[in-house]
Amino acid sequence: MHPLRLRPPPASMDIQTQSSLLSAIVCLAIAISIQIRGRRSRLHLYFVLLNTVLAVWNLGFFLQQVSDPAMGFRIAMLAALAIPWCAMKFFATFLGTATKLTGVVTNTTAVVSLLLMPVIISPLFDNRWVNLLVLVYVFAVLYLCMFLIYKRLGATESRVESARLWYLVIGGLVAITFSLTDYLPKIDVFFPTVGTVFTVIFMFFLSQILVQYRLLDLTEFFGKIAVLGSLVSLLAAIYGLLIYFVGDQPGTLFFTSLVASFVVLILFEPLRIFVEAKIARYNLRERFDFGRQMAKLRREMANVLELGQMVTLIFGRFENMRRITHAALYLLEGDAQNYKCIGHVGPQPKSMLDAVSSRDFVDRLRDGETLVREAIEDDIHELRELGSSQENENAAEGLGQLAKLEGLMDLLDEIKAGVVFPILSDRRLIGFLTLWDARVREAYLQDELNAVQQVANQIAIVVENSKLVEKLQERDRLAALGEMAAGLAHEIRNPLGAIKGAAQLLQMDDAADNESAEFLQVIIEEVNRLNNVVSQFLDYARSERTSSENLDINPCIERTVQLVRNKAEEGMVEVKTRFATHLPQVRGDTERLTQVFLNLALNAIDAMAHSENKVLTLSSALGRRKEPGLGGTLVRDVVEIRFEDTGRGMTVEELRNIFIPFYTTKQTGTGLGLPICQRLVRSFGGALSVTSQPGVGTVFTVQLPIVGEEAITGSTLKRERRSDSKTSEANLAIARNTDSEGPGRETEET
């Protein structure tokens, strides 16, 4: 008989032989399932390699019992020598602990395996001591892999991840230990052959971790086992019934297998969906735990003021929830164009979402709509069915809707979302929260969606509160810095006075030559300039306690025009004024407001130094200002004073920093003029804003509240406009530049 030719199998195989064949088939199936998923990473490659080697190892033991014992044993031992290297490479990559030590151990296993392979091929393969050496070597390395996972536990901060790593360690130790006990019958010690069963279960557990991109919870894993077991039982019953009714005679066996295979392929997918849905539906404990965790999360977030603490709290809870496989939180960045992922559970979603390119997605969320993957899929299916039966115009419209919905589905895939909850603040979309249970379809009931939306609403409150806290902390920091710097400024002014006085005395001395007199003049001028800087800084640092009175704003603007006339003439600047008549009075201080207006006008003149067309326009009008309040957005009637120039304009960076103390674009500026102006305007309850376009010009707008005007909410404003729109429009027309003589008066000064 040819040595490689298999002998007919015995009439019956023992349990160890059958389990070896089963383990070989299942390990090979796991390797193929991972390979055909399209994974190309090193982790998946090492896992496929490890399962293939285990399959060959078990197949060798099977061949040893049913065929050529020597050849089967050689195959098993050669595969066993490859197991240590494959296991070390896989677990080191899996844990992300590819250190110098693991590299040395992996290289050592490769060298030892290569040195032992000639021994296995030689006649010494059947030596008891050689077999014992290989056995100790293989299982020692496998236990070392479990020790690497145990070491990873110490570096894991997440309690949930730590618990799941413990499951992995215990499962691996059980599988390795019981695989070792399978060799006890060889030394005449009876023990049940269960090692191959535990090995298969452990490898299936690892395969699901790779598929899900995360560590599995035990309940989730046993749920998958239950689904798989139910499917196996149902499909085996189908095959058994066909065999029973058709028969298993040699002539009909092929036909029976063919029919059974068709039935299995047709029923497999709907049966899988049906069984998974039933198991998820009857698992009431998970649903109860989901609602309880969400309620607890809302209570805990009520006392949170920092974003980092909120993110840790949210995703710590989500990791504990068995019904969340993917979750992510996106918040709006400062430029109001991008939404950034600041935390997630499961695979890494898209890190940044552009609001412009995802306009349909953002608009739906801004309208308060909760996006559900299954609902969008149903809409897509319905549009595809209706597309062929519609007329041309309706078909074109349907295709447009279909394209939008398909774009939404692609975006949901990118952000790994099954449900998207909007996070709104004052009708602004400041972020969104995503959840997904990828195991089942329609995983969440309506009351559960409502519970998550309440969490999203609480997130909006925390985000807004965190911004207020940051502002308060920044204000306190600046106040402390201002007090310290103010004291320092006072100390600087004292020696400045002495220096200036000494220089003036020396300057009065007739004996001083011309060169000395010139140097003394420089000293006096620089002392005056430094004293001016210190004075401006003290004006900015001291708390404002301005007196205020009812006043008309137009005379203040006219006085400003008179004060800047000489400098405007020197710079060849044309000054125009447009005053609205019948303006209501504002609350303020004439001297302080004149100081603000003068500073803004002089800055505008300086900005037009190199412009060809030099025009400064000062205007006043009635306007409205929106501001946040407890009852929503508040709207106030204000008087607006605008300073518009045709200078060089400002860049985005300059606009961002223009009101920061000591920031200046002038060579001789102090950077305190605009911050002082802003503080003075705010002291009267007003606001100072700026808009600019490079190469066109800049507009500074001062808004001052009207005397006796109460703020109203945006909803109240809308009701007033609906109830008496004609009267309101007439009154506004009169207040805005309209009187009996014309729309207003315009004067020009050159």
PyMOL commands that set and color helices and strands:
alter all, ss='L'
color gray80, all
select helices_A, chain A and resi 15-35+42-66+69-95+100-121+123-126+128-154+159-181+184-187+195-212+218-246+250-282+284-301+307-320+359-366+373-387+392-414+446-508+514-541+553-570+590-607+652-657+673-683+714-723+725-735
alter helices_A, ss='H'
color red, helices_A
select strands_A, chain A and resi 326-332+338-345+352-354+371-372+419-425+428-436+549-551+574-579+586-588+615-629+632-645+687-693+697-705+712-713+745-749
alter strands_A, ss='S'
color yellow, strands_A
deselect
rebuild
show_as cartoon
